[in-house]
Amino acid sequence: MMEQLQTERLFIQPITTHEAAFVFVLVNTPAWKQFIGDRHIYQLNDAINYIQRVIDNPDTDFRVVYRQSDQQPIGIVTLIKRVYLPHHDIGFAFLPEYASHGYAYEAASALMEELQEDKTHTAIMATTLPGNERSIRLLEKLGLQYQETIVYNGEELLLYEKLLI
């Protein structure tokens, strides 16, 4: 569906099973487990299966973010059509050693620019846990505005939105 993006410092490309080792590390970081959830990925094969499920799901678009300087995968940006939201949900997760360097903002901004040019998306949404201060700051920096607090599967989520038209 979407192609590779490039920014000043990053390459952003659709996820493949070749990134299984990176995904294995990322989904087992404390921040991922705390703010996104435990995906029960205990070995490399679990990561491969997880990625394949993402690829096979037409409602998910996961992209791996690589640093241009060393071709290292450092994070992901996602676009997911969730059943409980009228528009796609943008998300991001980065390895802890790459936090606070502006990479998430750079990657998410590039994805949002692509969506704005695409014209099939009239708005972008995001949900985050109330305690995820870094995510909240980034969503606001990206221009998404708090709409309301929702409850999904018994979990309280802050809902953000930005119109793209």
C-alpha positions in Angstrom: 0.0 0.0 0.0 2.6 2.6 1.1 6.1 2.9 -0.1 9.4 3.9 1.5 9.7 7.4 3.0 12.9 9.3 3.5 13.7 12.2 5.8 16.8 14.1 6.5 18.1 11.4 8.9 15.8 8.4 8.4 14.5 5.8 6.0 11.0 4.5 6.8 9.9 1.4 5.0 7.1 -1.3 5.3 7.9 -4.0 7.8 9.1 -7.4 6.6 9.9 -10.6 8.5 13.6 -9.7 8.0 13.1 -7.3 10.9 12.1 -10.1 13.3 15.2 -9.7 15.5 14.6 -6.0 15.8 10.9 -6.4 16.5 11.7 -9.1 19.1 13.8 -6.6 21.1 11.4 -3.6 20.6 8.2 -5.4 21.8 10.0 -6.6 24.9 11.2 -3.2 26.0 9.7 -2.0 29.3 8.0 1.0 27.6 6.3 -1.2 25.0 5.0 -3.6 27.6 3.8 -0.7 29.8 2.2 1.5 27.2 1.3 -0.8 24.3 1.0 -4.2 25.9 2.7 -7.6 26.1 2.6 -9.3 22.7 3.8 -12.6 24.2 6.8 -12.7 21.9 9.3 -15.0 23.7 11.4 -16.2 20.8 12.4 -15.1 17.3 9.8 -17.3 15.7 7.1 -15.5 17.7 8.3 -12.2 16.2 8.2 -13.6 12.7 4.6 -14.8 13.2 3.6 -11.4 14.8 5.0 -9.5 11.8 3.3 -11.9 9.3 0.0 -11.3 11.1 0.6 -7.5 10.8 1.5 -7.8 7.1 -1.6 -10.0 6.4 -4.0 -7.6 8.1 -5.3 -5.0 5.6 -6.1 -2.7 8.5 -2.5 -2.4 9.7 0.5 -0.5 8.2 3.7 -0.9 10.2 6.8 0.7 9.0 10.3 0.3 10.4 12.4 3.4 10.9 16.1 3.2 10.1 18.8 5.7 10.7 20.4 6.6 7.4 23.8 7.1 9.0 24.2 3.4 10.0 21.2 1.6 8.5 20.1 0.6 12.1 16.5 0.0 12.8 15.5 2.2 15.7 11.7 2.2 15.8 8.4 1.8 14.1 5.6 4.1 13.1 2.2 2.5 12.6 -1.2 3.3 11.0 -4.0 1.1 12.2 -7.7 1.2 11.4 -9.1 0.2 14.8 -12.7 -1.0 15.1 -13.6 1.5 17.8 -12.3 4.6 15.8 -13.8 6.2 12.7 -10.3 7.1 11.3 -6.9 5.5 11.3 -4.8 5.6 14.5 -1.1 6.7 14.2 1.4 5.1 16.6 5.1 5.0 17.2 7.6 3.1 19.3 11.3 3.4 19.5 14.1 1.6 21.2 14.9 3.4 24.5 18.4 4.4 23.4 16.9 6.4 20.5 14.4 8.3 22.6 14.7 12.1 22.9 16.6 12.6 19.7 13.6 13.8 17.6 13.4 10.6 15.6 9.8 9.7 16.5 8.7 13.2 15.6 10.6 13.1 12.3 9.2 9.7 11.3 5.6 10.4 12.4 5.7 13.8 10.6 6.8 12.2 7.4 4.0 9.6 7.7 1.4 12.3 8.3 2.7 14.3 5.3 2.2 11.3 3.2 -1.4 10.8 4.5 -2.2 14.5 3.8 -1.0 14.1 0.2 -2.9 10.8 -0.2 -6.3 12.5 0.2 -8.0 9.3 1.2 -7.6 10.2 4.8 -9.6 13.2 6.1 -8.4 12.9 9.7 -5.9 11.0 11.8 -6.5 9.8 15.3 -4.3 8.5 18.1 -5.0 6.8 21.5 -2.7 6.7 24.4 -2.7 5.8 28.0 -3.2 8.7 30.4 0.2 8.2 32.0 2.2 8.1 28.7 3.5 11.7 28.9 6.1 11.2 26.1 3.4 10.0 23.7 1.0 12.8 24.7 3.7 15.5 24.1 4.6 14.0 20.7 0.9 13.8 19.6 0.4 17.4 20.5 3.7 18.4 18.8 2.3 16.6 15.7 -0.8 18.8 15.8 -3.2 16.3 17.2 -5.6 17.7 19.7 -7.2 15.9 22.7 -10.8 15.1 22.0 -12.0 12.9 24.9 -11.3 10.1 27.2 -12.7 6.8 26.0 -12.9 3.3 27.5 -12.1 0.3 25.3 -11.8 -3.2 26.7 -12.0 -1.8 30.2 -9.0 0.4 29.6 -9.1 4.2 29.8 -7.5 5.9 26.7 -7.0 9.5 25.7 -8.2 10.1 22.2 -6.5 12.7 19.9 -7.4 13.8 16.4 -6.1 16.0 13.6 -8.1 16.9 10.5 -6.1 16.5 7.3 -8.3 18.4 5.0 
